[in-house]
Amino acid sequence: MLLDLTGGGQTYVEDCEVCCNPISIYFEVDDGAIAGFQAETSGQI
């Protein structure tokens, strides 16, 4: 997974490359570095 740190923090949903289930991705950026990261599944795996 590639994260674009130039746009600040983001929240989005990405499908797992292995099982195709959705993963909610959230990350924060501070001075060009990841300040927080969270990934959650819908519990269907």
Jmol script that loads the backbone (N, CA, C; Angstrom):
load data "model"
ATOM      1  N   MET A   1       0.851  -1.166   0.000  1.00  0.00           N
ATOM      2  CA  MET A   1       0.000   0.000   0.000  1.00  0.00           C
ATOM      3  C   MET A   1       0.901   1.234   0.000  1.00  0.00           C
ATOM      4  N   LEU A   2       0.586   2.162  -0.871  1.00  0.00           N
ATOM      5  CA  LEU A   2       1.318   3.416  -0.938  1.00  0.00           C
ATOM      6  C   LEU A   2       0.449   4.531  -0.373  1.00  0.00           C
ATOM      7  N   LEU A   3       1.041   5.369   0.462  1.00  0.00           N
ATOM      8  CA  LEU A   3       0.326   6.494   1.053  1.00  0.00           C
ATOM      9  C   LEU A   3       0.911   7.787   0.503  1.00  0.00           C
ATOM     10  N   ASP A   4       0.057   8.701   0.064  1.00  0.00           N
ATOM     11  CA  ASP A   4       0.485  10.005  -0.428  1.00  0.00           C
ATOM     12  C   ASP A   4       0.533  10.968   0.754  1.00  0.00           C
ATOM     13  N   LEU A   5       1.729  11.314   1.193  1.00  0.00           N
ATOM     14  CA  LEU A   5       1.892  12.172   2.361  1.00  0.00           C
ATOM     15  C   LEU A   5       1.819  13.655   2.018  1.00  0.00           C
ATOM     16  N   THR A   6       1.748  14.005   0.725  1.00  0.00           N
ATOM     17  CA  THR A   6       1.755  15.409   0.324  1.00  0.00           C
ATOM     18  C   THR A   6       0.407  16.091   0.526  1.00  0.00           C
ATOM     19  N   GLY A   7      -0.663  15.338   0.639  1.00  0.00           N
ATOM     20  CA  GLY A   7      -1.994  15.927   0.754  1.00  0.00           C
ATOM     21  C   GLY A   7      -2.523  15.998   2.160  1.00  0.00           C
ATOM     22  N   GLY A   8      -1.691  15.762   3.168  1.00  0.00           N
ATOM     23  CA  GLY A   8      -2.178  15.730   4.538  1.00  0.00           C
ATOM     24  C   GLY A   8      -2.820  14.390   4.848  1.00  0.00           C
ATOM     25  N   GLY A   9      -3.561  14.317   5.919  1.00  0.00           N
ATOM     26  CA  GLY A   9      -4.209  13.067   6.312  1.00  0.00           C
ATOM     27  C   GLY A   9      -5.345  12.702   5.379  1.00  0.00           C
ATOM     28  N   GLN A  10      -5.685  11.431   5.364  1.00  0.00           N
ATOM     29  CA  GLN A  10      -6.760  10.943   4.510  1.00  0.00           C
ATOM     30  C   GLN A  10      -7.529   9.824   5.190  1.00  0.00           C
ATOM     31  N   THR A  11      -8.765   9.651   4.761  1.00  0.00           N
ATOM     32  CA  THR A  11      -9.587   8.506   5.137  1.00  0.00           C
ATOM     33  C   THR A  11     -10.174   7.949   3.848  1.00  0.00           C
ATOM     34  N   TYR A  12     -10.013   6.648   3.617  1.00  0.00           N
ATOM     35  CA  TYR A  12     -10.563   6.042   2.409  1.00  0.00           C
ATOM     36  C   TYR A  12     -10.727   4.549   2.608  1.00  0.00           C
ATOM     37  N   VAL A  13     -11.406   3.890   1.675  1.00  0.00           N
ATOM     38  CA  VAL A  13     -11.627   2.443   1.716  1.00  0.00           C
ATOM     39  C   VAL A  13     -10.889   1.824   0.543  1.00  0.00           C
ATOM     40  N   GLU A  14     -10.129   0.766   0.829  1.00  0.00           N
ATOM     41  CA  GLU A  14      -9.368   0.051  -0.192  1.00  0.00           C
ATOM     42  C   GLU A  14      -9.670  -1.437  -0.062  1.00  0.00           C
ATOM     43  N   ASP A  15      -9.808  -2.119  -1.183  1.00  0.00           N
ATOM     44  CA  ASP A  15     -10.051  -3.562  -1.148  1.00  0.00           C
ATOM     45  C   ASP A  15      -8.751  -4.307  -0.884  1.00  0.00           C
ATOM     46  N   CYS A  16      -8.807  -5.325  -0.044  1.00  0.00           N
ATOM     47  CA  CYS A  16      -7.663  -6.173   0.243  1.00  0.00           C
ATOM     48  C   CYS A  16      -7.216  -6.866  -1.048  1.00  0.00           C
ATOM     49  N   GLU A  17      -5.907  -6.877  -1.311  1.00  0.00           N
ATOM     50  CA  GLU A  17      -5.388  -7.504  -2.525  1.00  0.00           C
ATOM     51  C   GLU A  17      -5.524  -9.024  -2.497  1.00  0.00           C
ATOM     52  N   VAL A  18      -5.676  -9.608  -1.316  1.00  0.00           N
ATOM     53  CA  VAL A  18      -5.747 -11.059  -1.189  1.00  0.00           C
ATOM     54  C   VAL A  18      -7.184 -11.557  -1.200  1.00  0.00           C
ATOM     55  N   CYS A  19      -8.045 -10.991  -0.329  1.00  0.00           N
ATOM     56  CA  CYS A  19      -9.403 -11.511  -0.171  1.00  0.00           C
ATOM     57  C   CYS A  19     -10.499 -10.598  -0.732  1.00  0.00           C
ATOM     58  N   CYS A  20     -10.132  -9.412  -1.188  1.00  0.00           N
ATOM     59  CA  CYS A  20     -11.051  -8.435  -1.790  1.00  0.00           C
ATOM     60  C   CYS A  20     -12.048  -7.814  -0.811  1.00  0.00           C
ATOM     61  N   ASN A  21     -11.920  -8.077   0.488  1.00  0.00           N
ATOM     62  CA  ASN A  21     -12.786  -7.429   1.467  1.00  0.00           C
ATOM     63  C   ASN A  21     -12.339  -5.985   1.677  1.00  0.00           C
ATOM     64  N   PRO A  22     -13.269  -5.081   1.968  1.00  0.00           N
ATOM     65  CA  PRO A  22     -12.899  -3.671   2.151  1.00  0.00           C
ATOM     66  C   PRO A  22     -12.138  -3.438   3.456  1.00  0.00           C
ATOM     67  N   ILE A  23     -11.169  -2.517   3.390  1.00  0.00           N
ATOM     68  CA  ILE A  23     -10.389  -2.102   4.555  1.00  0.00           C
ATOM     69  C   ILE A  23     -10.512  -0.585   4.651  1.00  0.00           C
ATOM     70  N   SER A  24     -10.946  -0.082   5.799  1.00  0.00           N
ATOM     71  CA  SER A  24     -11.002   1.356   6.030  1.00  0.00           C
ATOM     72  C   SER A  24      -9.625   1.815   6.496  1.00  0.00           C
ATOM     73  N   ILE A  25      -9.048   2.758   5.765  1.00  0.00           N
ATOM     74  CA  ILE A  25      -7.711   3.266   6.039  1.00  0.00           C
ATOM     75  C   ILE A  25      -7.830   4.709   6.511  1.00  0.00           C
ATOM     76  N   TYR A  26      -7.114   5.046   7.569  1.00  0.00           N
ATOM     77  CA  TYR A  26      -7.062   6.417   8.062  1.00  0.00           C
ATOM     78  C   TYR A  26      -5.626   6.714   8.458  1.00  0.00           C
ATOM     79  N   PHE A  27      -5.105   7.867   8.011  1.00  0.00           N
ATOM     80  CA  PHE A  27      -3.782   8.265   8.477  1.00  0.00           C
ATOM     81  C   PHE A  27      -3.683   9.780   8.575  1.00  0.00           C
ATOM     82  N   GLU A  28      -2.802  10.217   9.478  1.00  0.00           N
ATOM     83  CA  GLU A  28      -2.528  11.629   9.701  1.00  0.00           C
ATOM     84  C   GLU A  28      -1.083  11.903   9.298  1.00  0.00           C
ATOM     85  N   VAL A  29      -0.832  13.112   8.785  1.00  0.00           N
ATOM     86  CA  VAL A  29       0.510  13.505   8.380  1.00  0.00           C
ATOM     87  C   VAL A  29       0.899  14.769   9.131  1.00  0.00           C
ATOM     88  N   ASP A  30       2.140  14.791   9.630  1.00  0.00           N
ATOM     89  CA  ASP A  30       2.665  15.964  10.317  1.00  0.00           C
ATOM     90  C   ASP A  30       4.087  16.213   9.826  1.00  0.00           C
ATOM     91  N   ASP A  31       4.318  17.356   9.215  1.00  0.00           N
ATOM     92  CA  ASP A  31       5.630  17.714   8.659  1.00  0.00           C
ATOM     93  C   ASP A  31       6.173  16.655   7.709  1.00  0.00           C
ATOM     94  N   GLY A  32       5.317  16.106   6.857  1.00  0.00           N
ATOM     95  CA  GLY A  32       5.731  15.147   5.847  1.00  0.00           C
ATOM     96  C   GLY A  32       5.972  13.736   6.347  1.00  0.00           C
ATOM     97  N   ALA A  33       5.616  13.463   7.602  1.00  0.00           N
ATOM     98  CA  ALA A  33       5.796  12.121   8.172  1.00  0.00           C
ATOM     99  C   ALA A  33       4.459  11.611   8.714  1.00  0.00           C
ATOM    100  N   ILE A  34       4.291  10.306   8.729  1.00  0.00           N
ATOM    101  CA  ILE A  34       3.065   9.707   9.265  1.00  0.00           C
ATOM    102  C   ILE A  34       3.020   9.925  10.775  1.00  0.00           C
ATOM    103  N   ALA A  35       1.955  10.586  11.231  1.00  0.00           N
ATOM    104  CA  ALA A  35       1.790  10.860  12.657  1.00  0.00           C
ATOM    105  C   ALA A  35       0.789   9.892  13.303  1.00  0.00           C
ATOM    106  N   GLY A  36      -0.046   9.250  12.494  1.00  0.00           N
ATOM    107  CA  GLY A  36      -1.017   8.284  12.996  1.00  0.00           C
ATOM    108  C   GLY A  36      -1.524   7.435  11.852  1.00  0.00           C
ATOM    109  N   PHE A  37      -1.818   6.171  12.135  1.00  0.00           N
ATOM    110  CA  PHE A  37      -2.299   5.243  11.107  1.00  0.00           C
ATOM    111  C   PHE A  37      -3.255   4.257  11.746  1.00  0.00           C
ATOM    112  N   GLN A  38      -4.357   3.986  11.036  1.00  0.00           N
ATOM    113  CA  GLN A  38      -5.326   3.005  11.515  1.00  0.00           C
ATOM    114  C   GLN A  38      -5.947   2.307  10.313  1.00  0.00           C
ATOM    115  N   ALA A  39      -6.105   0.992  10.411  1.00  0.00           N
ATOM    116  CA  ALA A  39      -6.759   0.197   9.358  1.00  0.00           C
ATOM    117  C   ALA A  39      -7.728  -0.764  10.042  1.00  0.00           C
ATOM    118  N   GLU A  40      -8.953  -0.805   9.535  1.00  0.00           N
ATOM    119  CA  GLU A  40      -9.975  -1.681  10.121  1.00  0.00           C
ATOM    120  C   GLU A  40     -10.720  -2.420   9.012  1.00  0.00           C
ATOM    121  N   THR A  41     -11.041  -3.679   9.278  1.00  0.00           N
ATOM    122  CA  THR A  41     -11.870  -4.448   8.359  1.00  0.00           C
ATOM    123  C   THR A  41     -13.319  -4.378   8.820  1.00  0.00           C
ATOM    124  N   SER A  42     -14.189  -4.835   7.977  1.00  0.00           N
ATOM    125  CA  SER A  42     -15.615  -4.838   8.332  1.00  0.00           C
ATOM    126  C   SER A  42     -15.981  -6.035   9.183  1.00  0.00           C
ATOM    127  N   GLY A  43     -15.003  -6.903   9.476  1.00  0.00           N
ATOM    128  CA  GLY A  43     -15.259  -8.063  10.307  1.00  0.00           C
ATOM    129  C   GLY A  43     -15.752  -9.267   9.541  1.00  0.00           C
ATOM    130  N   GLN A  44     -15.715  -9.242   8.216  1.00  0.00           N
ATOM    131  CA  GLN A  44     -16.217 -10.329   7.395  1.00  0.00           C
ATOM    132  C   GLN A  44     -15.127 -11.310   6.977  1.00  0.00           C
ATOM    133  N   ILE A  45     -13.909 -11.105   7.426  1.00  0.00           N
ATOM    134  CA  ILE A  45     -12.799 -11.968   7.005  1.00  0.00           C
ATOM    135  C   ILE A  45     -12.804 -13.265   7.787  1.00  0.00           C
TER     136      ILE A  45
END
end "model"
wireframe off; spacefill off
backbone 0.3
color backbone group
